[in-house]
């Protein structure tokens, strides 16, 4: 039973470049979440998918951020025209109320983004 | 608006002693869920324990227990018999209601340091 995986684990990019992160959830989980965590803070919710439908995206930080989950399995988070303020840890989590009534979320190891 | 407050930036405990990490929450919902996560220096968020608002008994999971006081809106985590491996950041979180599905709102966390 593999957990949530994220790729890459670290990304260094120059300001203005586009970056894309991938998340593979636990296979039987139908819900997938993206969070951002800055230093000294708790994770901050960005967006949420149930199967392939993106049910909440108003918390994405700006229109430079977008996410997809085309076949209801893996998901990608893209940041266009990166800014130094985008430097953070990007966490993906998955859950399923079918397998756990509490619907607890299981997190991946995160992608640490550094924008220079 | 829903909010999680963790007032202890850092806690120090000796090995084999018990420690309580404080968490208070604010919500107008009658039905809600509370979670605790552990984040070691490696960065991955590890689910520890869950408490539902209608659960009459405090949740327990091994050495972890949740001291749930609904009237005071507190959900403190108690770790018994601390171990060196318990040194980490601990986050209290609440399941958000509404369009965000089951997204979590996190507190700022408490750093726990266990010494021998």
Contacts between the chains, C-beta under 8 A, distances in Angstrom:
chain1	res1	chain2	res2	distance
A	31	B	101	6.5
A	31	B	102	6.8
A	33	B	101	7.9
A	33	B	103	6.1
A	33	B	104	7.9
A	35	B	104	7.9
A	40	B	108	7.2
A	40	B	109	8.0
A	41	B	108	6.0
A	41	B	109	7.7
A	42	B	4	7.7
A	42	B	91	5.1
A	42	B	93	7.4
A	42	B	106	3.0
A	42	B	107	5.5
A	42	B	108	5.5
A	42	B	109	5.5
A	43	B	45	7.1
A	43	B	91	7.6
A	43	B	104	7.4
A	43	B	106	5.2
A	44	B	106	7.5
A	45	B	96	7.3
A	45	B	100	6.3
A	45	B	103	4.3
A	45	B	104	6.7
A	45	B	105	7.2
A	48	B	100	5.8
A	48	B	101	4.7
A	48	B	102	7.9
A	48	B	103	5.6
A	50	B	101	6.4
A	55	B	99	6.7
A	55	B	100	8.0
A	55	B	101	5.8
A	56	B	99	5.0
A	56	B	100	4.5
A	56	B	101	6.3
A	56	B	103	7.0
A	58	B	99	7.7
A	59	B	100	7.2
A	89	B	43	6.3
A	91	B	45	6.6
A	93	B	45	7.5
A	95	B	102	6.5
A	97	B	102	7.8
A	102	B	33	6.5
A	102	B	50	4.5
A	102	B	52	7.1
A	103	B	33	7.8
A	103	B	95	7.6
A	103	B	102	5.0
A	104	B	35	6.4
A	104	B	47	5.0
A	104	B	50	5.6
A	105	B	35	7.9
A	105	B	47	7.1
A	105	B	102	7.4
A	105	B	104	6.4
A	106	B	47	6.3
A	107	B	37	7.6
A	107	B	44	6.1
A	107	B	45	3.8
A	107	B	46	7.7
A	107	B	47	7.8
A	108	B	44	7.2
A	109	B	42	7.2
A	109	B	43	6.0
A	109	B	44	4.8
A	110	B	43	5.0
A	110	B	44	6.9
A	112	B	43	7.4
